[in-house]
Amino acid sequence: MLKFENVSLKYGSFLALEKVSLHADKGELVVLLGANGAGKSSLFLTASGIHQAAGGSITWEGKELVGSKPSTIVQSGVVQCPEGRKLFPQMTVQKNLELGAYVHRRDAGPSQQILEEVFALFPILRDKKDDPAGSLSGGQQQMVAIGRAMMGRPKVLLLDEPSLGLAPLVIKQMFEVIQRINQSGTTVLLAEQNAFAALKIAHRAYVLENGHIVREGKPDELLADDSIRKAYIGA
Ligand code: ATP
């Protein structure tokens, strides 16, 4: 289980997360809904060891992540796919993907195998493997970003707004792949503003507002809730 307990985060004197508690059971696909600035990225960056929590605990399979180096956290199986993709646009697609395996670089054989698995998830990336990542469409670049995270062999994948800026049809395909990744055994924590599409594939969801968890529920409960629909679905 990935467990956040009373996690707080400060940027200077600004409290971006205040005592956030949530969990994702092994094999679950859990969605974190929240508007711009709610704190979704901050929560993921804290789990990844990029930001240091001001308080609280984040554990994966009972092991404390707060205070660990980002590389150690990736090695333990918790891998983030950041908002905005953060690719190296001049490097080829394959090189970008290989960077995701950096922390496991000593065993080159399995990396080749995982690269094949990524190409099986996103066949278009095999065709584009020698192209600069920056020449790909937005949807294809998001595939590279998710593929790069998969190269880190996640047991838990932290996906930060994968649908950002993508066309509806591409979003649909992206969410189908995310569901497949989850069904093949990877626990997924998915931060999204695209609530409708995310809730369609989620097992459970939380709502984050101004650094606080304000709701938790099953997708059907949240989809049936007028205040949630108004705030996050626009209906
Ligand atoms: P978005 O989708 O817009 O990224 P989010 O839910 O991921 O939204 P965060 O990026 O985590 O939200 O931001 C939470 C709050 O913390 C916001 O008020 C934001 O302005 C602030 N914040 C984020 N990063 C920093 C930083 N490095 N320094 C100071 N404040 C920050």
Residues whose N, C-alpha, C, O or C-beta is under 5 A from the ligand:
A	BS01	ATP	Y11 A16 G34 A35 N36 G37 A38 G39 K40 S41 S42
